[in-house]
Amino acid sequence: MNGAERALFCFLYLLSFILHPLSACGVELSPWYPTAFQLQPQANYLYQTYQRVATSDGSYSHNANDSFFNLNIGVPYYNWYGEVDVVFANTRHRDLGLDSIYLSGRYQVMDDVDLSDPISLVVGVVLTSATKQALYDISSFHHGRFDFGLYASAGKEFDCGRYWVWRGWGSLGLGVSDTGSPWLAGSVNFEKNHLDIHRFRVFLEGLYGFGDNNLHQHQSFHGYGPISHRSLDVGVSYAYAWDSGLELSLGYAFRVYARNFPEEASRFMLNFLYPFSL
């Protein structure tokens, strides 16, 4: 890893902390909760396309047009929030089938919405169980069959009357697996809200794997666990909410940097959320 790479990723992860205010999984990372006891069922679709895979010695051709489907449900309970996320995938490597299952739990340590704290802060854990086919698929990000992650997210919200108008938040997570080396995942997000109807977001997402190995075109791929991978994505999204509570969001992200990872990947995201109270 050269000096420029080190500076880039140090900046990304440091910025996540300075903001204090993290994929195909739909696990929620933001430091704010919806209404207590309100179920948050979601259906997500992610289309990912790229033509090359970056290595430490250049890149090689690998045309991919991948689809990931998520079914997710979460529920807030006072300061706690739990989620289950099931991912299905259809990629160049495999036909449509189960990719992985995520279990997530987080706890809100600070809350700036009621003005009792200067920022909002949550800490959480994510447990992932991936199929063998998913682990061996370079388009699907898994380090091992079983991954465990710890993360913290923090942010600040600025309101005007009954609505928040602007907010910024960052997240940083550390993952370990049943094989290979740990990795870091980080994100920085800025959001604009209009009357709880229109919401815009711009974001940066980065991954940094501590493995020792490099990708090679003619070598079998057995997961990102031993790989020294790096990536940085830039994206935007727009969400529209109806009076019924139904929310539709559209997003796009582009990979501006990759090493031992699919490069210049474009990701198109579609999400449906329909919350309802117990």
C-alpha positions in Angstrom: 0.0 0.0 0.0 1.6 3.3 -1.1 1.5 6.7 0.6 -1.4 8.0 -1.6 -3.6 5.0 -0.8 -2.9 5.2 2.9 -3.7 8.9 3.0 -7.0 8.4 1.1 -8.3 5.8 3.4 -7.0 7.4 6.5 -8.9 10.5 5.5 -12.1 8.6 4.9 -12.1 6.8 8.2 -10.9 9.9 10.2 -13.7 11.9 8.6 -16.2 9.5 9.9 -15.0 10.2 13.4 -14.7 14.0 12.9 -18.3 14.1 11.8 -19.3 12.3 15.0 -21.7 13.9 13.7 -21.1 1.7 7.8 -22.7 -4.2 0.0 -25.6 -5.7 -0.8 -27.2 -6.1 2.6 -29.9 -3.7 3.7 -28.9 -3.5 7.4 -29.6 0.0 8.7 -26.6 1.9 10.0 -27.8 5.5 10.6 -27.9 6.7 14.3 -31.6 7.7 14.3 -34.6 5.4 15.0 -38.1 5.4 13.5 -41.2 5.4 15.8 -40.9 3.0 18.7 -42.6 -0.4 18.2 -43.2 0.3 14.5 -42.2 -2.6 12.3 -39.9 -1.6 9.3 -40.4 -4.2 6.5 -38.3 -3.4 3.4 -37.7 -4.9 0.0 -34.5 -3.9 -1.8 -33.1 -4.5 -5.3 -29.5 -3.9 -6.2 -28.2 -4.1 -9.8 -24.4 -4.1 -10.1 -22.4 -4.1 -13.2 -18.6 -3.9 -13.9 -16.2 -5.1 -16.7 -12.9 -5.4 -14.9 -11.3 -6.6 -11.6 -8.4 -4.5 -10.2 -5.4 -6.3 -8.8 -2.0 -5.1 -7.4 -0.5 -5.7 -10.9 -3.1 -4.0 -13.1 -6.6 -5.3 -13.9 -8.2 -8.1 -15.9 -11.5 -8.5 -17.8 -14.5 -9.9 -15.9 -17.9 -8.8 -17.3 -20.6 -9.0 -14.6 -24.2 -8.0 -14.4 -25.4 -9.0 -10.9 -28.7 -8.7 -9.2 -29.2 -8.8 -5.4 -32.7 -9.0 -3.7 -33.2 -8.2 0.0 -36.0 -8.9 2.3 -35.5 -7.0 5.6 -37.5 -6.3 8.7 -36.5 -4.3 11.7 -38.2 -3.1 14.9 -37.2 -0.4 17.4 -37.7 -1.0 21.1 -36.8 2.0 23.2 -33.0 2.4 22.8 -32.7 -1.0 21.0 -33.2 -1.8 17.3 -33.1 -5.4 15.9 -33.1 -6.5 12.3 -33.2 -9.6 10.1 -32.0 -9.4 6.5 -32.2 -12.2 3.9 -30.3 -11.7 0.6 -30.8 -13.6 -2.7 -28.4 -13.2 -5.6 -28.3 -13.9 -9.3 -24.8 -13.3 -10.7 -22.4 -14.5 -13.4 -21.1 -17.1 -10.9 -24.5 -18.6 -10.0 -28.2 -18.6 -10.7 -30.8 -17.0 -8.4 -30.5 -18.4 -4.9 -29.9 -17.7 -1.3 -26.8 -15.5 -0.7 -26.7 -14.7 3.0 -28.6 -14.0 6.2 -27.9 -11.0 8.4 -28.8 -10.6 12.0 -28.2 -7.1 13.5 -28.8 -5.4 16.8 -27.9 -1.9 17.9 -28.2 0.4 20.9 -28.7 4.1 20.9 -26.2 5.7 23.4 -27.0 9.3 22.6 -30.0 11.0 20.9 -29.9 14.6 19.6 -33.5 14.6 18.5 -35.0 15.4 21.9 -32.1 17.9 22.4 -30.8 16.0 25.5 -27.5 15.2 23.7 -25.3 17.1 21.3 -25.2 14.2 18.8 -26.9 10.9 18.1 -24.7 7.8 18.6 -25.4 4.1 18.2 -23.3 1.0 18.6 -24.2 -2.3 17.0 -23.3 -5.8 16.0 -23.9 -7.7 12.7 -23.8 -11.5 12.3 -23.7 -12.9 8.8 -24.1 -16.4 7.5 -23.2 -16.8 3.8 -23.7 -19.8 1.5 -20.6 -21.5 0.0 -21.6 -20.3 -3.4 -21.8 -16.7 -2.2 -18.4 -16.9 -0.5 -16.8 -18.1 -3.8 -18.5 -15.4 -5.8 -16.2 -12.4 -6.4 -19.3 -10.2 -6.9 -20.6 -10.9 -3.4 -18.7 -9.4 -0.5 -18.0 -12.1 2.2 -14.8 -12.9 4.1 -16.0 -16.3 5.3 -19.0 -18.5 5.9 -19.6 -16.7 9.1 -18.8 -13.0 9.6 -19.1 -10.9 12.8 -19.0 -7.1 12.8 -18.9 -4.3 15.4 -19.8 -0.7 14.3 -20.5 2.7 15.7 -22.5 5.5 13.9 -22.8 9.1 14.9 -24.5 12.1 13.5 -26.0 15.5 14.0 -29.5 16.7 12.9 -30.6 20.2 12.2 -34.4 20.9 12.3 -36.8 23.7 11.4 -40.1 23.3 13.3 -41.4 19.8 13.3 -39.1 18.6 10.5 -35.4 18.0 10.3 -33.8 19.8 7.4 -30.2 18.7 7.2 -28.2 16.0 8.9 -24.8 14.5 8.5 -23.5 11.2 9.9 -20.7 8.8 9.7 -20.1 5.1 10.5 -17.1 2.9 11.1 -17.1 -0.8 11.5 -14.6 -3.6 12.2 -15.4 -7.1 10.8 -13.8 -10.5 11.6 -14.6 -13.9 10.1 -14.1 -17.6 10.6 -11.3 -17.4 8.1 -8.9 -14.8 6.9 -8.1 -11.3 8.2 -10.2 -8.5 9.6 -11.5 -5.6 7.6 -12.8 -2.1 8.1 -16.0 -0.6 6.6 -16.7 3.1 6.7 -19.2 5.6 5.4 -19.9 9.4 5.4 -23.4 10.6 4.6 -25.1 14.0 4.1 -28.9 14.2 3.8 -31.4 16.9 3.0 -35.1 16.6 4.0 -38.2 18.5 2.7 -41.4 18.1 4.8 -40.7 14.4 5.4 -41.7 13.9 1.8 -38.5 14.3 -0.3 -35.1 13.2 1.0 -31.8 13.5 -0.8 -28.5 11.9 0.2 -24.9 11.9 -0.9 -22.4 9.4 0.5 -19.0 7.8 0.5 -18.5 4.2 1.3 -15.1 2.5 1.8 -13.8 -1.0 2.5 -10.3 -1.9 3.7 -9.2 -5.5 4.1 -6.1 -6.5 6.1 -5.4 -9.7 4.2 -1.9 -10.5 2.7 -2.9 -12.0 -0.6 -3.7 -10.5 -4.0 -6.3 -11.4 -6.6 -5.0 -13.3 -9.7 -7.0 -13.9 -12.9 -6.3 -17.6 -13.1 -6.5 -18.4 -9.4 -9.6 -19.8 -7.8 -11.5 -17.3 -5.6 -12.5 -18.5 -2.1 -13.7 -15.3 -0.5 -12.2 -12.0 0.5 -10.9 -13.3 3.9 -7.2 -13.5 2.9 -7.3 -10.7 0.3 -5.7 -7.3 0.7 -8.7 -5.4 -0.8 -9.6 -1.7 -1.0 -12.5 0.1 -2.4 -14.2 3.5 -2.4 -17.7 4.3 -3.7 -19.4 7.6 -4.2 -23.2 7.7 -4.5 -26.5 9.6 -4.4 -30.0 8.7 -3.5 -33.5 10.1 -3.5 -36.5 9.0 -1.4 -40.2 9.9 -1.6 -42.7 9.2 1.2 -46.5 9.0 0.9 -49.0 9.9 3.6 -49.6 6.2 4.1 -46.0 5.7 5.2 -44.9 3.9 2.1 -41.4 5.1 1.0 -39.7 4.5 -2.3 -36.0 5.3 -2.7 -33.7 5.2 -5.8 -29.9 5.3 -5.6 -26.8 5.1 -7.6 -23.1 4.6 -6.6 -19.9 4.4 -8.6 -16.6 2.9 -7.5 -14.0 5.5 -7.9 -11.1 3.4 -6.5 -10.5 -0.4 -6.2 -7.6 -2.7 -5.5 -8.0 -6.5 -5.4 -11.7 -5.7 -6.0 -14.2 -5.2 -8.9 -13.3 -1.8 -10.3 -15.4 1.0 -11.7 -18.5 -0.8 -10.6 -21.9 0.9 -11.1 -24.6 0.1 -8.5 -28.3 0.9 -9.0 -30.5 0.6 -5.9 -34.3 0.4 -5.5 -35.9 0.2 -2.0 -39.5 -0.1 -0.8 -40.3 0.6 2.9 -43.8 0.3 4.4 -43.7 0.8 8.2 -46.7 -0.2 10.4 -47.3 -0.2 14.1 -47.8 -3.4 16.2 
